[in-house]
């Protein structure tokens, strides 16, 4: 199967996803996070560095669950330009009114 090159928009989304996951991971080790999510540390490293810009949904769902991130918040954040992006909400957290 031949994979088409990623668009600039997909590459930007991948970079935003990686940055989001790095921020959410905070001081937690990459190894612990990856193992708890059931992915290899190399996979997590590639996602966080933007080298894997379009990871599988199940991979992102597992990592987000381990980090306590809402998938809705992840989706909203990675689909916005970098300026003015609010931090991702934790699972179960509501927007302030």
Buried (B, 14 or more C-beta within 10 A) or exposed (E): EEEEEEEEEEBBBBBBBBBBBBEBBEEEEBEEBBBBBEBEBEBBBBBBEBEBBBBEEEBBBBBBBBBEBBBEBBBBBBEEEEEEBEEBBEBEEEEEE
